[in-house]
Amino acid sequence: MMKSCSWDKIWSSTNNDEDFWYWVRRENNGVRARKIISYIEKYLGDVRELKAIEIGSGAGVYSLILAKRGACVTLLDYSKEAFLLAKRYFDCLGLRASFVFEDALNLKAQLREEFDVAASFGTVEHFAYPQRFLIAKVHLDLVKPGGIVIISVPNRYFVPEEMLKWYFQKKGKWLLGYAKSFTKDELLQIGKKLGLENIEIRGSAFICDLFRYLGICLQTNIFKKIFRISIKLGFIKDIRSPLDDFLGADIFLMGIKPKY
């Protein structure tokens, strides 16, 4: 959604299907998805037949996960290359989705209050204030009264990610433009400013995240130069821990749009 980098170029070079299905496999029954599905079921009941929209959807990992559970999903993005990938992945599983090619900050009126769930994963951190709050408000605008807003962003206190981002920026290899991680307090304040009810701030699987970022570090040139070996970690299943909501790589806001 942020135009300081070329998302079409990024998505057109993202052709590793193995990585995509790895994410789907991990997230589908992972800690973050279980917390999200549990929250949805608590306040809206069965996910089946619910209308959900993913903002800045990219290839649509979470849209696919919700569609597999029977939700009617819509992907919103302004990258045509991302949609080409998403359509291919949905077709692979025989799942249906709607695709809206649009800038989230300039939504058409007919999309407002059309959905039961509005979610984003790795989108809001690409905006600086005041747009940072405005893109968060888009979630609120899209859901019906009583609907659920979900905003998942990188956790500033997950040190491995912050160090890796610093390393790539220093080397001039950071391609994702502005990307400032969140603290739980900032995310909570946004939820309160949006007027959400029943707010929860939760986190992803810290232990799995730690090993995942270790695997990324092992693939960097500096590691290969120092140790003269290349190591790739295999699939790591999510493991729940007491540290997840504080130190997980991703933290996410969940809240209800008031009915009045």
N, C-alpha and C positions, 0 to 999 in steps of 0.2 A: 504493500500500500504506500510505502514511502518512495518518492521518485528520485532520491539522491543516488540510487544505484539502479542498474538495469535488471529488474527481476525477470524479464523475458530472457535475457542473456543467461542469467543464473539457471533458470528452469530448463532452458534448451540444452544446457550442458549437464543437466542432472539426468543421466540415462542409466543409472545403476539400479536396475529393478531389485537386485538382491538387497540393497540397503533399504528400499521402500518396504519390502515385505518383512524385513527384519523389524522395522518400526511398527508395522501393523501387528506382527506376532507379539512383540514385547508389550505394546500398549493395550492390545485387545483385552488381555486378562491381567494387566499390570496394576500397580498400586494407584496411579492417577485415575485410570479409567474406572476402577472399582469404586473409588470415592465419588467420582462424578455420577456414575450410574446410580449409586446408592442415594445420592442427593436428589436426583431427578425422580426416582421412584418414591422417595419420601414425600415429595411435594406435588408431583404430577401423576403418579401412578406408573403403569407400564409404559416403557419407552415406545412400544409398538403404536403406530399411527400418529405419534407426535410429529409436529413440523419443526425441524431444526435447521438453522442456517449457520455456516461457518464463515467468519469474516477474515479476509486475507487467507483464503483456504489453501493456496498452493496446490499440492497434489492431493490434498483432502484425506489425510490419514484418519482424523477423527470423524469426518463425514462418513467414510467407509465403515468405520467401527459402529457408528449409530445406525447406518443403513442395514448392516448385517443383523442388527437387533430389531429391525422392522420399522425404524423411523423414516419419515419422508424428508429427505435432506436436500438442501440447496447450498451450493458453493458460490461464494461471492469473492471475486478477485478482479484485478485489472490486467493480469498476465494471461495472454492467450496460450503461451507455451505451458503454463501451469495447468490450464484446462485440458490441453491435449494429453498431458500425462494422466490427469485425474480421470478423464473419460476412458483412457486405455485400461487403467486399473479397475474401474467400476465394471467395464465390459468383461474383464477377465473373470470376475465373480458373478456376472449376470445380474448386477445390481443397478437400480435406477437412481438418477439424481437430476436435479435442475441446476443449470449453470447461469449465473448472472455476471456478465462482463461489465463491471461498473466500479467507479471509485467510491469507496465506502463513505467518504466525507461529502459526497454529492448524491445522496440516495434519491431515488424516485419515490414519490409520495405513496404509490401503491404497495411498496414493500413495508411500510411502517405498521407496526402492531399486527404483523401477519404470522408470527411464529411463536411457538411454545418455548423454544430454547434458542438463544443467540450466543455463540461461543467463538473464541479465537484462541489460537495456540501459536505463540511466537510472533505476534503482530504488533501489539500495542507498544512494545519496547522500542520500536523503530520510529517513534514519534517523540519530539520534544514539545514541551508546553508552549502555547496553549493547545496545540493539536493533540497532545497526549491525552488530555481529558476529553477532547471532542471525539476522538476515535473510541474511547471507552463509552461515551454517551451513545454512540451509534448502536451498541448492543442493547441499551435500554429502549431506544426508539424502535427497534425491530421486533421486540417481543410484546405480546399481548399483556394487559394487566393480569398479574398472577403468574406470568412467565418467568423463566429462569435465565439469568445472565451468568456466563462463565468466561473469565478472562485469565488465561494462563500465560505467564511470562517468566523469563529467567530470574533466578534468585541471586541478588547481589552478594549474599553470604556463602554462595557455593564457590569457594576459592578456586578450584581447578579450572572452571569455565572462565572466570575473570582473568586468570593468569594466561590461559590459552588465547583468549581474545587479545590481551595486551601483546602477546608474542606475535600474533599474526598482523596486528596493526603496526608494530615496530618493523616488521619485515615487509610491510606494504602488500601483504597478501590477504588482508581483510576485505571481503567483497560485499558485505551486507550493509554498508552505509552506517547511519546512526543506529546505535543499539545500546541503550542504557538500561541495565538491569534494575529490578525493583527490590525494595525491602518490603517486608510484610506490612509495616506501618503505612507506607505509601499506598499500597494496594488497598488496605483497609480504608484509608482516607478517601480514596476514589469511590469505593463502594458506598460510604456514608454520604458523600457529596451527590452521588447518583440517587440517593434516597432509597437504596435497596433494603429489604427486610431479610431476616434470618441469614445474615452474612456469615460465611465460613471462609477462612483462609487456610488452605491445606497445601501439602507439598508432595512431590514425587518421591520415588524410592531412592533414598540417599546412597545406600550401599551399592545398588546397581549403577546409579549415576557415577559414583566414584570410580568403579571399575571401567565403565564406558569411556570416561574421559582419560583414564590411564591408557586405555587402548588407543585413543586418538594421539596422545602424547608419544606413544611408542612408534607411531607412524611418521613423526616429524623428522625432518632432515637432521636436526641437531642431535636427536637421539641416535639416528643411524650412523652419523659421523663419529660420535663418541664411542659407541659400543660396537659399531661395524656389524650389526645384525638387524634384522627386521622381524618384529613380532606382531602377530595379529590375534587378538582375543576373539574367541567364538561367542556364541549366543549366551547372554547372561540373563537369567530369569529374575524378575523383580522379587525382592525380599522386603517385607515390611519391617520398619524399625522405628523406635521412639524419636529418632532424629529427622524423620522424613519431613515433618511440617515446619522444621526450623532450618535444615541444611540441605534439603533436596535441591537438585539443579533447577527445578521449576517449582514455582509457587502459583497457586491459582485461587482466584476469588470466585465464590458462588453466592448468588443472592437472588431474591425474589422482587420483581417489580410490583409495587403496591397496586391493589385493586381499586382503590378510591381515586 
